[in-house]
Amino acid sequence: DYVPSGDWIAVVGAFDGEDGTEILRHALEVNKNSARIDLALATVDAADVHLHLREALSEKNLSGFRMTLVSADGLGNVSLDLTDDGGHVSEPMMPGTWSVYMEREDAQDRWTLDTSSTPFTASSGASVNVTDLFADHEVEIGGRLYWDLDADDSPDADEGVAGVVVNVTSLDGTTFAANVTSNDDGVWELFVPVRTSYIVEGSKEGFANMAYDL
């Protein structure tokens, strides 16, 4: 077939061969000088990869989450099925080195996972159990900074204070530290790790500094 120049991956999905499950992912460079004609590609025995996803801190199983395997060998990404009720998912994979990536955001919750610094290696025909997958869970905190012009202890439509630098620091001073700036309505919001106490400080020139414990 004719394809545009660039980097491609030839993929043969997992199928039942004579001696077990076989598969293929093959990186292919297409340009006028590349070796791309009369290629002989052979499938290999797939690695049977089992993954177990849990939430960090609570270690509860995460059901209904979709993870992506990212190849360290230039063989692209593989999107997995959703995890089952026990947080498990299995997939026949091309042998090689893989890392696991996941990001999911609901209304006020976010879970993230990135094992690129600690990938796993799957060998041809082997069964691999990846059980140390712990997703970081963050929740959204936020509010509105306002100047109570009418002293009614309630933020009215025209009382929001924009441009306030809000510093959020964990109570221990080391676990988490970040800042965000309030918008035109005085609203600020930020995702922070769960099960941690925070100090929220707001400051802007012309206003007294304020601090709250969350």
Secondary structure by P-SEA (a helix, b strand, c coil): ccccccbbbbbbcccccccccccbbbbbbbcccccccbbbbbbcbbbbbbbbbbbcccccccccbbbbbbbccccbbbbbcccccccbbbbbcccccbbbbbbbbcccbbbbbbcccbbbbbcccbbbbbccbbbbbbbbbcbbbbccccccccccccccccbbbbbbbccccccccbbbbbccccbbbbbbbccbbbbbbbbcccccbbbbcc
